Amino acid sequence: MSTRTPNKRFRFSLADLPLLLVWLVVFYFTWLFMHGADHFLAMTREALGKYFQMRYALIAHITAGGGSLLLGLLQFWPKLRLYSARTHRAIGLLYLLAVLVSSLTAVALAFTTAYTINWAYAFSLQVWVSVWISSTLIAYMAALKKKFKSHQEWMVRSYLVTLAFLISGLAVKLPVVQQLGSFEDISPSLFWMGWSVPLYIYQLFLNWRAKK
């Protein structure tokens, strides 16, 4: 007699709807954010301006960054993790690769073209990308050591830093924000806000949950 368990079936339910809606929102704003960079695809000096010498790094940074935004959110779908650990790991590795490509090219940009704007702009990017790389690698190492609670918490931190691209990129386009000053003046503050405030709020949540 066969003792093989029945195949698991991946079924969508109403409980999955909130995460699906969040993913669609992130997908829309990711598309909106990347659509604003379409002119860079001309790959001409006129279209790229100060980024011309670093054009391939810029395109890789934007493309991989968009991929990390979409892939990262899938990792938090509980049903997907339960359905197939292999699929969860595969998506996780793709997310790690996307972050590494986007962050390493961001390092190149932060130490070159960013200084043409000002020192504060470049420094804010350098710190931001350092937090992004380190939080993602810590999450990956925790998974390798099978410390899954720590892995999940650091994955949340990594993805919050990833979301900072959307938060700061969309905030800088708001008319009320643009009235505060030029892009050179306000962008460093928005970059800090985009990742540090969400991380602080998440840490408060972890502390509250630990007390509960």
Backbone as CSV, one residue per row, in Angstrom:
resi,resn,N_x,N_y,N_z,CA_x,CA_y,CA_z,C_x,C_y,C_z
1,MET,0.863,-1.195,0.000,0.000,0.000,0.000,0.894,1.238,0.000
2,SER,0.541,2.196,-0.835,1.337,3.411,-0.928,1.026,4.344,0.239
3,THR,2.079,4.900,0.813,1.909,5.834,1.934,2.213,7.265,1.514
4,ARG,2.324,7.482,0.205,2.642,8.817,-0.279,1.485,9.772,0.002
5,THR,1.806,10.942,0.513,0.773,11.931,0.829,0.274,12.575,-0.445
6,PRO,-0.983,13.037,-0.473,-1.533,13.683,-1.666,-0.756,14.949,-2.004
7,ASN,-0.753,15.287,-3.278,-0.069,16.512,-3.718,-0.763,17.738,-3.147
8,LYS,0.058,18.661,-2.711,-0.495,19.913,-2.207,-0.963,20.766,-3.394
9,ARG,-2.049,21.449,-3.210,-2.568,22.315,-4.263,-2.508,23.762,-3.813
10,PHE,-2.047,24.594,-4.728,-1.948,26.014,-4.424,-3.252,26.677,-4.843
11,ARG,-4.053,27.058,-3.855,-5.353,27.654,-4.140,-5.418,29.063,-3.577
12,PHE,-5.962,29.941,-4.379,-6.144,31.324,-3.953,-7.433,31.441,-3.151
13,SER,-7.369,32.165,-2.024,-8.546,32.364,-1.189,-8.683,33.844,-0.852
14,LEU,-9.790,34.179,-0.212,-10.017,35.573,0.166,-8.964,36.065,1.155
15,ALA,-8.388,35.142,1.929,-7.363,35.528,2.888,-6.103,36.050,2.185
16,ASP,-5.935,35.668,0.915,-4.765,36.113,0.147,-4.991,37.475,-0.502
17,LEU,-6.236,37.949,-0.475,-6.576,39.175,-1.193,-5.810,40.410,-0.704
18,PRO,-5.672,40.631,0.613,-4.937,41.826,1.053,-3.504,41.888,0.530
19,LEU,-2.787,40.755,0.594,-1.407,40.747,0.106,-1.364,40.940,-1.402
20,LEU,-2.331,40.364,-2.107,-2.396,40.547,-3.549,-2.601,42.016,-3.897
21,LEU,-3.481,42.690,-3.154,-3.732,44.106,-3.399,-2.474,44.941,-3.122
22,VAL,-1.768,44.599,-2.034,-0.527,45.306,-1.729,0.486,45.101,-2.852
23,TRP,0.580,43.858,-3.350,1.531,43.562,-4.422,1.173,44.358,-5.678
24,LEU,-0.119,44.463,-5.984,-0.554,45.227,-7.157,-0.235,46.711,-6.997
25,VAL,-0.399,47.232,-5.777,-0.063,48.627,-5.518,1.435,48.855,-5.710
26,VAL,2.243,47.940,-5.130,3.698,48.050,-5.286,4.086,47.923,-6.754
27,PHE,3.432,46.987,-7.465,3.712,46.810,-8.894,3.403,48.093,-9.662
28,TYR,2.267,48.723,-9.358,1.890,49.952,-10.073,2.886,51.074,-9.820
29,PHE,3.241,51.277,-8.558,4.166,52.363,-8.252,5.580,52.054,-8.735
30,THR,5.942,50.767,-8.774,7.237,50.394,-9.354,7.250,50.709,-10.837
31,TRP,6.162,50.352,-11.533,6.053,50.683,-12.955,6.097,52.196,-13.164
32,LEU,5.382,52.929,-12.318,5.351,54.385,-12.430,6.743,54.971,-12.226
33,PHE,7.444,54.437,-11.225,8.789,54.921,-10.910,9.752,54.631,-12.052
34,MET,9.707,53.400,-12.586,10.613,53.020,-13.664,10.232,53.678,-14.981
35,HIS,8.935,53.927,-15.174,8.491,54.610,-16.393,9.064,56.019,-16.470
36,GLY,9.287,56.622,-15.303,9.876,57.953,-15.282,11.329,57.971,-15.726
37,ALA,11.937,56.768,-15.800,13.336,56.678,-16.240,13.455,56.160,-17.676
38,ASP,12.334,56.084,-18.397,12.356,55.544,-19.760,13.294,56.322,-20.683
39,HIS,13.411,57.631,-20.445,14.239,58.436,-21.347,15.704,58.031,-21.298
40,PHE,16.123,57.390,-20.197,17.511,56.935,-20.093,17.817,55.835,-21.109
41,LEU,16.782,55.106,-21.550,16.992,53.999,-22.470,17.473,54.453,-23.833
42,ALA,17.372,55.735,-24.125,17.917,56.254,-25.376,19.431,56.093,-25.421
43,MET,20.045,56.031,-24.225,21.478,55.790,-24.081,22.328,56.838,-24.798
44,THR,21.783,58.039,-24.954,22.538,59.123,-25.573,23.063,60.054,-24.498
45,ARG,24.059,60.841,-24.846,24.613,61.792,-23.894,23.569,62.825,-23.479
46,GLU,22.721,63.199,-24.432,21.689,64.191,-24.132,20.671,63.640,-23.126
47,ALA,20.290,62.376,-23.286,19.286,61.784,-22.408,19.849,61.470,-21.024
48,LEU,21.108,61.072,-20.974,21.685,60.608,-19.724,22.395,61.699,-18.934
49,GLY,22.839,62.746,-19.602,23.502,63.840,-18.893,24.715,63.361,-18.119
50,LYS,24.727,63.649,-16.816,25.882,63.298,-15.978,26.063,61.796,-15.809
51,TYR,25.031,61.021,-16.158,25.116,59.567,-16.006,25.691,58.874,-17.244
52,PHE,26.071,59.626,-18.274,26.465,59.000,-19.537,27.634,58.039,-19.357
53,GLN,28.649,58.459,-18.605,29.810,57.595,-18.410,29.472,56.348,-17.589
54,MET,28.413,56.438,-16.801,28.000,55.313,-15.946,26.662,54.743,-16.418
55,ARG,26.391,54.833,-17.703,25.063,54.495,-18.231,24.686,53.037,-17.990
56,TYR,25.630,52.125,-18.136,25.296,50.712,-17.939,25.034,50.405,-16.459
57,ALA,25.790,51.032,-15.593,25.548,50.867,-14.155,24.182,51.424,-13.781
58,LEU,23.806,52.549,-14.389,22.508,53.163,-14.091,21.355,52.268,-14.526
59,ILE,21.422,51.742,-15.751,20.348,50.880,-16.253,20.245,49.607,-15.425
60,ALA,21.393,49.020,-15.074,21.380,47.809,-14.237,20.801,48.111,-12.863
61,HIS,21.140,49.275,-12.311,20.635,49.665,-10.998,19.113,49.802,-11.018
62,ILE,18.576,50.475,-12.015,17.133,50.705,-12.089,16.388,49.388,-12.333
63,THR,16.889,48.581,-13.280,16.213,47.329,-13.640,16.212,46.337,-12.478
64,ALA,17.378,46.122,-11.875,17.463,45.188,-10.748,16.699,45.712,-9.541
65,GLY,16.710,47.039,-9.345,15.950,47.619,-8.239,14.461,47.360,-8.379
66,GLY,13.942,47.493,-9.607,12.528,47.194,-9.840,12.219,45.732,-9.584
67,GLY,13.138,44.853,-9.992,12.955,43.434,-9.743,12.917,43.102,-8.261
68,SER,13.786,43.749,-7.487,13.815,43.483,-6.044,12.536,43.957,-5.361
69,LEU,11.948,45.034,-5.840,10.694,45.517,-5.270,9.570,44.501,-5.453
70,LEU,9.512,43.870,-6.616,8.434,42.929,-6.908,8.702,41.552,-6.308
71,LEU,9.951,41.106,-6.354,10.283,39.780,-5.830,10.210,39.730,-4.306
72,GLY,10.664,40.803,-3.667,10.733,40.800,-2.214,9.392,40.588,-1.550
73,LEU,8.358,41.208,-2.093,7.038,41.115,-1.476,6.482,39.693,-1.542
74,LEU,6.841,38.947,-2.595,6.362,37.568,-2.715,6.877,36.689,-1.577
75,GLN,8.025,37.060,-1.015,8.606,36.264,0.062,7.759,36.279,1.330
76,PHE,6.877,37.259,1.454,6.064,37.377,2.665,4.686,36.734,2.506
77,TRP,4.501,35.978,1.439,3.233,35.283,1.215,3.298,33.932,1.939
78,PRO,2.650,33.799,3.103,2.755,32.554,3.899,2.358,31.316,3.108
79,LYS,1.316,31.414,2.311,0.848,30.244,1.572,1.909,29.752,0.588
80,LEU,2.655,30.677,-0.013,3.697,30.293,-0.956,4.822,29.547,-0.245
81,ARG,5.173,30.006,0.968,6.224,29.330,1.737,5.786,27.919,2.124
82,LEU,4.519,27.772,2.515,4.018,26.464,2.920,3.841,25.536,1.720
83,TYR,3.473,26.104,0.595,3.229,25.295,-0.607,4.523,24.698,-1.138
84,SER,5.583,25.494,-1.190,6.833,25.000,-1.764,8.015,25.763,-1.187
85,ALA,8.764,25.098,-0.324,9.965,25.708,0.230,10.983,25.965,-0.872
86,ARG,11.001,25.104,-1.887,11.941,25.278,-3.000,11.645,26.554,-3.778
87,THR,10.353,26.814,-4.021,9.973,28.046,-4.718,10.328,29.266,-3.877
88,HIS,10.079,29.171,-2.575,10.421,30.267,-1.666,11.916,30.566,-1.711
89,ARG,12.730,29.520,-1.692,14.188,29.709,-1.749,14.620,30.278,-3.096
90,ALA,13.992,29.810,-4.174,14.357,30.302,-5.506,14.060,31.797,-5.638
91,ILE,12.872,32.205,-5.166,12.521,33.616,-5.219,13.451,34.423,-4.317
92,GLY,13.795,33.844,-3.165,14.713,34.514,-2.254,16.081,34.743,-2.877
93,LEU,16.580,33.738,-3.599,17.879,33.885,-4.255,17.817,34.926,-5.378
94,LEU,16.693,34.957,-6.104,16.524,35.972,-7.152,16.472,37.372,-6.540
95,TYR,15.798,37.480,-5.397,15.742,38.767,-4.692,17.143,39.180,-4.248
96,LEU,17.890,38.231,-3.678,19.261,38.520,-3.246,20.104,38.987,-4.421
97,LEU,19.993,38.302,-5.564,20.764,38.678,-6.753,20.373,40.076,-7.234
98,ALA,19.057,40.356,-7.245,18.587,41.668,-7.680,19.111,42.771,-6.769
99,VAL,19.081,42.529,-5.456,19.585,43.519,-4.508,21.083,43.742,-4.697
100,LEU,21.835,42.650,-4.877,23.280,42.778,-5.040,23.622,43.575,-6.295
101,VAL,22.947,43.273,-7.413,23.219,44.005,-8.651,22.853,45.472,-8.495
102,SER,21.660,45.737,-7.959,21.201,47.118,-7.821,22.032,47.892,-6.809
103,SER,22.393,47.244,-5.708,23.131,47.955,-4.661,24.587,48.190,-5.046
104,LEU,25.227,47.217,-5.691,26.625,47.391,-6.085,26.769,48.460,-7.165
105,THR,25.815,48.499,-8.095,25.844,49.578,-9.090,25.517,50.915,-8.423
106,ALA,24.675,50.874,-7.379,24.382,52.103,-6.635,25.631,52.616,-5.923
107,VAL,26.469,51.694,-5.435,27.731,52.105,-4.823,28.584,52.862,-5.835
108,ALA,28.664,52.307,-7.046,29.444,52.971,-8.097,28.897,54.364,-8.396
109,LEU,27.580,54.492,-8.449,26.966,55.787,-8.726,27.138,56.749,-7.551
110,ALA,27.032,56.209,-6.327,27.117,57.063,-5.134,28.501,57.661,-4.943
111,PHE,29.516,56.979,-5.449,30.880,57.480,-5.290,31.405,58.193,-6.539
112,THR,30.530,58.388,-7.519,30.959,59.085,-8.745,29.987,60.221,-9.075
113,THR,28.937,59.897,-9.811,28.032,60.936,-10.307,27.287,61.656,-9.196
114,ALA,27.069,60.998,-8.063,26.316,61.633,-6.975,26.991,62.907,-6.487
115,TYR,28.320,62.978,-6.571,29.032,64.156,-6.093,28.829,65.370,-6.997
116,THR,28.300,65.147,-8.218,28.018,66.299,-9.078,26.814,67.079,-8.571
117,ILE,26.005,66.462,-7.708,24.867,67.169,-7.106,25.339,67.901,-5.854
118,ASN,25.756,67.188,-4.847,26.423,67.783,-3.689,26.897,66.669,-2.759
119,TRP,27.665,67.053,-1.753,28.239,66.072,-0.834,27.165,65.380,-0.007
120,ALA,26.179,66.143,0.459,25.122,65.557,1.296,24.329,64.501,0.531
121,TYR,24.056,64.765,-0.738,23.331,63.825,-1.595,24.125,62.524,-1.727
122,ALA,25.407,62.639,-2.018,26.253,61.456,-2.188,26.361,60.661,-0.891
123,PHE,26.558,61.346,0.224,26.725,60.664,1.506,25.457,59.930,1.908
124,SER,24.298,60.547,1.696,23.035,59.896,2.048,22.836,58.622,1.233
125,LEU,23.253,58.630,-0.035,23.156,57.430,-0.863,24.122,56.345,-0.395
126,GLN,25.323,56.765,0.005,26.328,55.795,0.459,25.870,55.069,1.717
127,VAL,25.283,55.801,2.660,24.782,55.162,3.880,23.585,54.272,3.562
128,TRP,22.691,54.775,2.728,21.491,54.028,2.346,21.865,52.680,1.725
129,VAL,22.771,52.682,0.760,23.124,51.444,0.078,23.888,50.505,1.010
130,SER,24.633,51.058,1.959,25.339,50.212,2.939,24.351,49.458,3.815
131,VAL,23.301,50.155,4.254,22.254,49.507,5.062,21.526,48.458,4.230
132,TRP,21.297,48.747,2.971,20.578,47.829,2.081,21.361,46.527,1.896
133,ILE,22.639,46.645,1.572,23.460,45.456,1.360,23.577,44.646,2.647
134,SER,23.891,45.310,3.750,24.140,44.592,5.000,22.894,43.896,5.530
135,SER,21.748,44.554,5.496,20.520,43.943,6.006,20.122,42.729,5.171
136,THR,20.322,42.801,3.859,19.984,41.675,2.986,20.919,40.493,3.223
137,LEU,22.212,40.763,3.376,23.171,39.683,3.616,22.955,39.043,4.983
138,ILE,22.604,39.844,5.993,22.315,39.283,7.318,21.102,38.349,7.232
139,ALA,20.073,38.764,6.486,18.894,37.916,6.307,19.268,36.609,5.622
140,TYR,20.121,36.690,4.610,20.536,35.491,3.882,21.350,34.556,4.774
141,MET,22.277,35.106,5.545,23.101,34.289,6.430,22.255,33.621,7.517
142,ALA,21.247,34.331,8.009,20.355,33.745,9.011,19.607,32.549,8.436
143,ALA,19.203,32.642,7.158,18.518,31.521,6.512,19.452,30.327,6.372
144,LEU,20.702,30.577,6.007,21.670,29.488,5.867,21.892,28.769,7.200
145,LYS,21.823,29.530,8.297,22.020,28.952,9.623,20.719,28.408,10.215
146,LYS,19.629,28.468,9.396,18.302,27.979,9.806,17.748,28.736,11.019
147,LYS,18.140,29.984,11.151,17.571,30.856,12.174,16.429,31.627,11.515
148,PHE,15.302,30.951,11.353,14.254,31.463,10.485,13.531,32.676,11.060
149,LYS,13.410,32.771,12.361,12.783,33.958,12.950,13.647,35.195,12.674
150,SER,14.940,35.062,12.899,15.856,36.161,12.596,15.869,36.457,11.105
151,HIS,15.814,35.398,10.292,15.786,35.580,8.836,14.580,36.406,8.407
152,GLN,13.419,36.067,8.966,12.201,36.790,8.589,12.276,38.257,9.000
153,GLU,12.774,38.512,10.214,12.862,39.893,10.691,13.828,40.709,9.842
154,TRP,14.957,40.115,9.471,15.925,40.844,8.652,15.472,40.982,7.205
155,MET,14.660,40.037,6.743,14.079,40.189,5.408,13.112,41.366,5.379
156,VAL,12.356,41.530,6.461,11.461,42.690,6.543,12.283,43.975,6.501
157,ARG,13.377,44.010,7.269,14.236,45.198,7.269,14.804,45.453,5.876
158,SER,15.278,44.392,5.240,15.828,44.538,3.888,14.789,45.093,2.928
159,TYR,13.561,44.567,3.021,12.535,45.018,2.077,12.065,46.437,2.376
160,LEU,12.068,46.816,3.642,11.729,48.200,3.977,12.742,49.168,3.372
161,VAL,14.011,48.775,3.385,15.038,49.618,2.762,14.855,49.626,1.245
162,THR,14.424,48.499,0.684,14.131,48.439,-0.748,12.983,49.379,-1.101
163,LEU,11.939,49.362,-0.277,10.778,50.225,-0.520,11.127,51.706,-0.445
164,ALA,12.238,52.027,0.176,12.640,53.435,0.277,12.819,54.070,-1.092
165,PHE,13.118,53.251,-2.115,13.205,53.787,-3.475,11.888,54.415,-3.887
166,LEU,10.785,53.704,-3.602,9.472,54.231,-3.953,9.079,55.394,-3.052
167,ILE,9.323,55.240,-1.754,8.910,56.264,-0.791,9.572,57.606,-1.101
168,SER,10.899,57.595,-1.218,11.612,58.852,-1.462,11.414,59.336,-2.894
169,GLY,11.376,58.383,-3.852,11.219,58.781,-5.254,9.885,59.419,-5.547
170,LEU,8.828,58.925,-4.908,7.504,59.506,-5.119,7.299,60.751,-4.266
171,ALA,7.882,60.771,-3.065,7.724,61.924,-2.183,8.346,63.178,-2.798
172,VAL,9.478,63.007,-3.480,10.171,64.167,-4.037,9.382,64.805,-5.187
173,LYS,8.401,64.071,-5.714,7.584,64.598,-6.806,6.313,65.297,-6.323
174,LEU,6.034,65.220,-5.026,4.837,65.869,-4.489,5.011,67.386,-4.507
175,PRO,4.003,68.115,-4.992,4.115,69.576,-5.040,4.416,70.199,-3.691
176,VAL,3.809,69.674,-2.621,4.018,70.242,-1.293,5.470,70.053,-0.853
177,VAL,6.099,68.974,-1.294,7.502,68.730,-0.968,8.403,69.598,-1.825
178,GLN,8.085,69.737,-3.080,8.907,70.543,-3.987,8.939,72.010,-3.582
179,GLN,7.902,72.449,-2.862,7.883,73.834,-2.391,8.898,74.087,-1.282
180,LEU,9.434,73.021,-0.710,10.388,73.174,0.390,11.777,73.576,-0.090
181,GLY,12.041,73.370,-1.362,13.353,73.742,-1.896,13.672,72.987,-3.161
182,SER,14.890,73.155,-3.650,15.317,72.475,-4.862,15.570,71.000,-4.585
183,PHE,15.688,70.224,-5.648,15.970,68.799,-5.510,17.268,68.578,-4.741
184,GLU,18.266,69.387,-5.024,19.553,69.260,-4.347,19.424,69.479,-2.844
185,ASP,18.501,70.348,-2.453,18.336,70.681,-1.034,17.525,69.631,-0.277
186,ILE,16.454,69.127,-0.897,15.508,68.293,-0.160,15.761,66.796,-0.307
187,SER,16.410,66.365,-1.395,16.562,64.932,-1.645,17.352,64.191,-0.559
188,PRO,18.456,64.749,-0.001,19.154,63.991,1.052,18.261,63.683,2.252
189,SER,17.450,64.649,2.664,16.552,64.421,3.800,15.514,63.356,3.481
190,LEU,15.007,63.371,2.248,14.020,62.364,1.854,14.637,60.975,1.793
191,PHE,15.895,60.895,1.373,16.578,59.603,1.326,16.709,59.016,2.730
192,TRP,17.116,59.861,3.694,17.210,59.385,5.079,15.846,58.949,5.603
193,MET,14.827,59.771,5.347,13.478,59.476,5.820,12.946,58.183,5.220
194,GLY,13.249,57.936,3.942,12.675,56.809,3.215,12.952,55.459,3.840
195,TRP,14.127,55.303,4.477,14.426,54.001,5.070,14.533,54.030,6.594
196,SER,14.989,55.136,7.176,15.210,55.153,8.625,13.900,55.176,9.409
197,VAL,12.923,55.937,8.954,11.642,56.003,9.666,10.905,54.655,9.617
198,PRO,10.780,54.001,8.443,10.154,52.673,8.440,10.877,51.655,9.318
199,LEU,12.217,51.692,9.342,12.956,50.763,10.196,12.692,51.042,11.676
200,TYR,12.591,52.301,12.024,12.304,52.665,13.418,10.915,52.181,13.821
201,ILE,9.937,52.371,12.949,8.573,51.929,13.241,8.520,50.409,13.365
202,TYR,9.247,49.719,12.499,9.265,48.254,12.567,9.897,47.772,13.864
203,GLN,10.944,48.457,14.330,11.573,48.064,15.590,10.625,48.284,16.767
204,LEU,9.857,49.360,16.716,8.840,49.580,17.756,7.822,48.446,17.751
205,PHE,7.434,48.010,16.559,6.486,46.898,16.442,7.069,45.622,17.038
206,LEU,8.351,45.332,16.763,8.986,44.138,17.306,9.038,44.182,18.829
207,ASN,9.344,45.344,19.367,9.376,45.499,20.825,8.008,45.294,21.445
208,TRP,6.983,45.843,20.785,5.606,45.671,21.270,5.196,44.212,21.214
209,ARG,5.546,43.514,20.127,5.184,42.114,20.002,5.897,41.252,21.044
210,ALA,7.162,41.598,21.325,7.915,40.838,22.328,7.271,40.960,23.712
211,LYS,6.751,42.139,24.032,6.081,42.345,25.320,4.758,41.615,25.397
212,LYS,4.096,41.501,24.253,2.817,40.785,24.231,3.029,39.303,24.455
